[in-house]
Amino acid sequence: MKAAIAVLITLTTTTAAAQKLPAGAGLDVLNKRCISCHEADIITSQRLSLTGWTRSVDKMVRWGAVVTPEEREVLQPYLAQHFAPRPVASHNATEAGAATYKRLCLTCHEADIIEQQKLTPTGWTRSVEKMMRWGAAVSDAEKQPLVDYLAARFGPQ
């Protein structure tokens, strides 16, 4: 059993290294405390502010992750520096996203259910793609402006 766990940890660390996580003070903590349970892409795709990363680490600790206060002081700024929210899209893209939102999203959903989501751009991408799989008539050209609009307007706070 110990050998299987060692192989799993080695494979996970190898996967993280293959994804070339940015060097920095928190990389060792990330590999030691986070990559042991999560693949790197779930972490790198989050795109959270320092407050968001702090909340995420708080949640993981509540769920049983062992992260010392000293490790948190290094890990959270590392995550916020390398995996922060992306800049908001241009005004034209935002207008196009708003038009798609009004025309397609509000056809099936009340505005309050959408506004309550507070998703990251990655979360909005997953949500829009799910709606597209379920039949929402969002074209490929409309998808990114819609995601950008939703993330800018209804992102995490």
Secondary structure, DSSP 4 states (H G I P E B T S, - for coil): -HHHHHHHHHHHHHHHHHTTPPPSTTHHHIIIIITTTS-HHHHHT----HHHHHHHHHHHHHTT----HHHHHHHHHHHHHHSPPPPPPPHHHHHHHHHHIIIIIHHHS-HHHHHT----HHHHHHHHHHHHHTT----HHHHHHHHHHHHHHH---
